[in-house]
Amino acid sequence: MISLCELKQQYLALKSEIDAAMQEVAASGNYILGPNVKAFEHEMAKYCGCEFAISLNRGTDALYLALRALGVSLGDEVITTPFTFVATTEAIGLVGAKPIFVDIDPRTFNIDTSQLEDAITSRTKAILPVHLYGQPCEMDTIVEIANRHEIDLLEDCAQALGASYREHKVGTIGRAGCLSFFPSKNLGCFGDDGMVLTNDPEVYERVELLRRHGGKVKYHHEELGINSRLDELQAAILRIKLKHLDTWNEKRRYHSSNYNQGLAALEGIDCPLEILPTGMLQRTPNEKLNSLIEPVYHQYTIKTEHRERVISHLNIMNVGNATYYPIPLHLQQVHADLGYRPGDFPCAEQTALQCLSLLIYPELTPEDQQQVITAVRESFSDNSIVSAA
């Protein structure tokens, strides 16, 4: 079986360093908000090019606390995409606000900026774009609209750490950005952890307060907060892994280009496209695009009308695959009260029926990747969809 996500190989490659760091933390007796946490926050801020990085228990906490820090509350509206993981809108709901969906651009899977302005009302408090699968959103347009309407911009970068847009790391373009360090992420820990990035001292101070039960001084609480603190063990692991992140992301880009080349002969499959200043372009092996926009391929996601047939054959061949996401958020039971209906966001709905993620991770071998490509091609061969190479 070729697993969709192989985490063990990465650990084994760094085993001696990680094990030593964990033993050092265990022997120190300092487990919460200790020196590794402080060092990791400093290193992350430097890596991302921002002033502040506040580590938290999970990526969902990052979204929730960032929204609170921006003053989003009961009765407010937050514009976002219906095609993402539920944590995005979960956080919006938990602060008492209402998600307002805008359909996606089917070429990039991200929010369609041409429809964004039409969703703004007098109750709009923030725009929350998601850099899905590690592909940066079209931030120039989003920033211009947010600035012109004096609306806060919060980036969901849970799948996009290390991606850049016009020389800025995603998460540093809006007023704040949110990260996840879930084990399968490009930079993953050994549990559920997250982070808020910001250049705004007010946002920093508020998130810092809220993550400590709403108090700056121990046992003195100014407002209702939560307990959301990255522990020393996870920080020590993440510090080691951070040094390898750029190399790992480059390997993901290389693997994506190999997929593009290997699947290019198939009619009926749409491979991922990258945003370039001149338009859309697919990446090919060993080609370094002169692009100001750099994705990180947390997922390599294709689209095909024949998804179930492809999945069936991949499963028979023991090749890992996944569907992210089978039901768009506006059609989920959790958001039934919003009153959306099938057909409201046709691009998101069609993509949910056609998307399929193939395995991609830095340690993917050429042999395993070729097996994936062969299996996908075989799933089409019965109907003679494969073009002459």
JOCORBEL-V32808 format. One record per residue. RES is the residue in one small letter. SS is DSSP state (~ for helix, > for strand, _ for the rest). Layout:
{{RES & SS} {RES & SS}}
//
This chain:
{{m & _} {i & >} {s & _} {l & _} {c & _} {e & _} {l & _} {k & ~} {q & ~} {q & ~} {y & ~} {l & ~} {a & ~} {l & _} {k & ~} {s & ~} {e & ~} {i & ~} {d & ~} {a & ~} {a & ~} {m & ~} {q & ~} {e & ~} {v & ~} {a & ~} {a & ~} {s & ~} {g & _} {n & _} {y & _} {i & >} {l & _} {g & _} {p & ~} {n & ~} {v & ~} {k & ~} {a & ~} {f & ~} {e & ~} {h & ~} {e & ~} {m & ~} {a & ~} {k & ~} {y & ~} {c & ~} {g & _} {c & _} {e & _} {f & >} {a & >} {i & >} {s & >} {l & >} {n & _} {r & _} {g & ~} {t & ~} {d & ~} {a & ~} {l & ~} {y & ~} {l & ~} {a & ~} {l & ~} {r & ~} {a & ~} {l & _} {g & _} {v & _} {s & _} {l & _} {g & _} {d & _} {e & >} {v & >} {i & >} {t & >} {t & >} {p & _} {f & _} {t & _} {f & _} {v & _} {a & ~} {t & ~} {t & ~} {e & ~} {a & ~} {i & ~} {g & ~} {l & ~} {v & _} {g & _} {a & _} {k & >} {p & >} {i & >} {f & >} {v & >} {d & _} {i & >} {d & _} {p & _} {r & _} {t & _} {f & _} {n & _} {i & >} {d & _} {t & ~} {s & ~} {q & ~} {l & _} {e & ~} {d & ~} {a & ~} {i & _} {t & _} {s & _} {r & _} {t & >} {k & >} {a & >} {i & >} {l & >} {p & _} {v & >} {h & _} {l & ~} {y & ~} {g & ~} {q & _} {p & _} {c & _} {e & _} {m & ~} {d & ~} {t & ~} {i & ~} {v & ~} {e & ~} {i & ~} {a & ~} {n & ~} {r & ~} {h & _} {e & _} {i & _} {d & >} {l & >} {l & >} {e & >} {d & >} {c & _} {a & _} {q & _} {a & _} {l & _} {g & _} {a & _} {s & >} {y & >} {r & _} {e & _} {h & >} {k & >} {v & _} {g & _} {t & _} {i & _} {g & _} {r & _} {a & >} {g & >} {c & >} {l & >} {s & >} {f & _} {f & _} {p & _} {s & _} {k & _} {n & _} {l & _} {g & _} {c & _} {f & _} {g & _} {d & _} {d & _} {g & >} {m & >} {v & >} {l & >} {t & >} {n & _} {d & _} {p & ~} {e & ~} {v & ~} {y & ~} {e & ~} {r & ~} {v & ~} {e & ~} {l & ~} {l & ~} {r & _} {r & >} {h & _} {g & _} {g & _} {k & _} {v & >} {k & _} {y & _} {h & >} {h & _} {e & _} {e & _} {l & _} {g & _} {i & _} {n & >} {s & _} {r & _} {l & _} {d & >} {e & ~} {l & ~} {q & ~} {a & ~} {a & ~} {i & ~} {l & ~} {r & ~} {i & ~} {k & ~} {l & ~} {k & _} {h & _} {l & ~} {d & ~} {t & ~} {w & ~} {n & ~} {e & ~} {k & ~} {r & ~} {r & ~} {y & ~} {h & ~} {s & ~} {s & ~} {n & ~} {y & ~} {n & ~} {q & ~} {g & ~} {l & ~} {a & _} {a & _} {l & >} {e & _} {g & _} {i & _} {d & >} {c & _} {p & _} {l & _} {e & >} {i & >} {l & >} {p & _} {t & _} {g & >} {m & >} {l & >} {q & _} {r & _} {t & _} {p & _} {n & _} {e & _} {k & _} {l & _} {n & _} {s & _} {l & _} {i & >} {e & >} {p & _} {v & _} {y & _} {h & _} {q & _} {y & >} {t & >} {i & >} {k & >} {t & _} {e & _} {h & _} {r & ~} {e & ~} {r & ~} {v & ~} {i & ~} {s & ~} {h & ~} {l & ~} {n & ~} {i & ~} {m & _} {n & _} {v & >} {g & _} {n & >} {a & >} {t & _} {y & _} {y & _} {p & _} {i & _} {p & _} {l & ~} {h & ~} {l & ~} {q & _} {q & ~} {v & ~} {h & ~} {a & ~} {d & ~} {l & ~} {g & _} {y & _} {r & _} {p & _} {g & _} {d & _} {f & _} {p & ~} {c & ~} {a & ~} {e & ~} {q & ~} {t & ~} {a & ~} {l & ~} {q & ~} {c & >} {l & >} {s & >} {l & >} {l & _} {i & _} {y & _} {p & _} {e & _} {l & _} {t & _} {p & ~} {e & ~} {d & ~} {q & ~} {q & ~} {q & ~} {v & ~} {i & ~} {t & ~} {a & ~} {v & ~} {r & ~} {e & ~} {s & ~} {f & ~} {s & ~} {d & _} {n & _} {s & _} {i & _} {v & >} {s & _} {a & _} {a & _}}
//
